[in-house]
Amino acid sequence: MDKFLETYNPLRLSHKEIENLNRPITSKETKSVIKNLPTKSSVIDGFPGNFYQTFKKEFMPILLKLF
């Protein structure tokens, strides 16, 4: 692994970027994602976006715990 990393010299994240990635996901971010889901096509779990938009209030506590 060390030899691979020496050969390809991957980019490194700054301390600030790492902290940002490790912070909790907010309800505002989750609401924004649900709002912007495609309404007619299925997302990865097979449910269309309007399903999540319709039941947003019910899903929010579950999604925030999950994330």
N, C-alpha and C positions, 0 to 999 in steps of 0.2 A: 504494500500500500504506500509506504514512504517513497519508494522508487517511482511509482505512478504519479504521486503528487509532485515530486521534484521535476518530473518530465513535463507535466502539463501546467504547472503553476496556476492553480485555480484562483479566482478572485476571492477576496476575503471580505466578510461583512465587518462594518465598524461596530463598536460597542453600542452605539445608539440604535443602529439597525437591528442588532440582536435583541436589545431590550424591547423594541417595537414589535418584533415578531413573537416575543414571549409574553406580551401583555394580554390580559383577558379580552375577549371579543365583546363589544358592547351591544346593547339592545338596539341602538341606533344603526349600527353596521348591519345587524341581522335583519332589521326592518327594511333597510335599503336593498339588501340582496333579494329578499322576498318580493319586494315591490318591482324589481327589475327582472324577475324570472320571466321567460317566455310563457305567455298564457296558454297557448294552444298546443305546444309540443311538450313531450314528456321530458322531465329532467332525469337524472341518472337512476332514480328509484322507480321510474315508471309513472309517477303522478305528474299531471300538468301543473304549470306554475299557478294557474288560477285556483287550484285546490289549496295550495299553501296560502295564497292571498285571501281566500275565503275564510280559512281557519287560522289566520295569523295569531289572533289572541290566544288560542288554545296551544299553538305550537311554540310561541315565544319562550315560555318558561322551560320547556323541554329542550329546545335548541340551545338556549344559553347554558344549561347544565352540560349538555353534550359537548359544546365547543369550549 
